[in-house]
Amino acid sequence: MVDLAGRLPREWRPAGGLGRRVLHGGLLAVAAQAGRTAFQLGLTALLARLLVPEDFGLVAIAAGLAGIGSVVAELGLSLVTIQRRHIDHALSSGFFYANLLAGIVAALAVAAAAPLVAAIFGEPRLAWVTLLLAGTIPLLAASRQPLALLQRAMRWRAVQVVGSVPPLVAGLVAAGLALAGFGVTALLALAWTSAVLTLALSWRLARWRPGGVGDWRRLRGPLREGLILSAYGLADAIAGQGDDQLLGWRWGPAVLGLYGRAQALITLPTQLMLAPLSSALIPALSRLQDEPRALARLYRRAVLPVMLASGLSSALFVGLAGPVVEVVLGPQWNAAVPMLEILGFAVLPLAASRTAAWLWIARGQSGQLARWTLFTLPLWLAGFALAVASGPVAMAAAFAAAATILAPAGLFHATRGMPGLFASLGPAWLASVALALASGIGGRALLGVLATGNPLVDLCLFGGAISMIFLASAGAVGAACRRRRTEHADV
């Protein structure tokens, strides 16, 4: 057994090999995420044809509550482990025990609330669904510290194994149960299989075991840092679940199932970039927190491909929501098309907000991140509360509007103290938004006139056209910006 925490570097040296390690980790993560995204897309298509919207809605309500419990149990200690300059085995062991205890308490709280949840939503099946999903919280809590140590040590292959194998196996199990007619049980098996395998693989690959803590007072400072980060995670989770829970309460699980599948679709393409880049970049950016110029350069380089990927995704969803739903989910889900069209506008703002959080975390400014998230939480919830009576399409509009309004303010706030960073990125984000909207709306107009009637042909034909228009326009804008910078440099 190897003491991974003891092997971690005592100093955060921005060595010349850091960029190569980040590039290697980023490329590996993107490749792994591409495979996961393709598999998840296929699994989504299969399950959407085997299950009904109500099944997805039931699990979405319970999973939202279990997800909030999981965030509480995490205590922000994974990011503390990754971000801190120094950590030893005793400290990481203390983090593990704190996570495990919090996971057990959170699971008991969610399980105790299960009958109340069923009564509030008027759906008796929610009691046992919530109770079963509550059991995954301690399993995930016990895997947090080994996985955080793998990320801190930049052991990218191990991180990607833990991130790839559990959802793959869990997806196959869920598909088999759905084919056998087990309904909502297939989705519950998906969550449990993934949680169990994540725990087993993270412990096996980290080759780390908790030991004695000795002086528990050493945990006070890290726990304070973690609780601040946990406040951010909790507020973010509540904002992310507020629309789902309100829709499920007001309109029932079937409508929530439609809305939830539309939301799941808009997250797939951006996950292809954001999830892997987060795992590779936050440790690297944290090592540069004392070198703001180097940190800004690395952040700027990482954000540019995110802009392209999220901008293209937004254009495709806005322009081709109908063919996307028919090809991926099936014609029985066509009621989700208007929701997907509107949610497509939120892809770019959400990506901007997520990348802004990297800066706060990497620079050790968790308090500012938590305060910003807590400040914006009432705005999200107020928008959802105003929209819920009008139905899921209005809720999608409220979600997209809140994301669009808050993203630039959050990016501006996160880049304070880094002169010139917002000024250099703000126009690029705005250009991406303009190009995405123009490409998407133009593609939607062409589809309305020239559609072949075959959703797969339309998706390929018009998707290719929108992609070429967006990428060509982005290339032209980028070349003009580079030319302008060169001219200013020559003056």
PyMOL commands that set and color helices and strands:
alter all, ss='L'
color gray80, all
select helices_A, chain A and resi 4-7+18-50+53-74+77-83+89-121+125-134+136-152+156-179+184-206+216-251+253-287+292-328+331-362+366-390+392-414+421-450+455-490
alter helices_A, ss='H'
color red, helices_A
deselect
rebuild
show_as cartoon
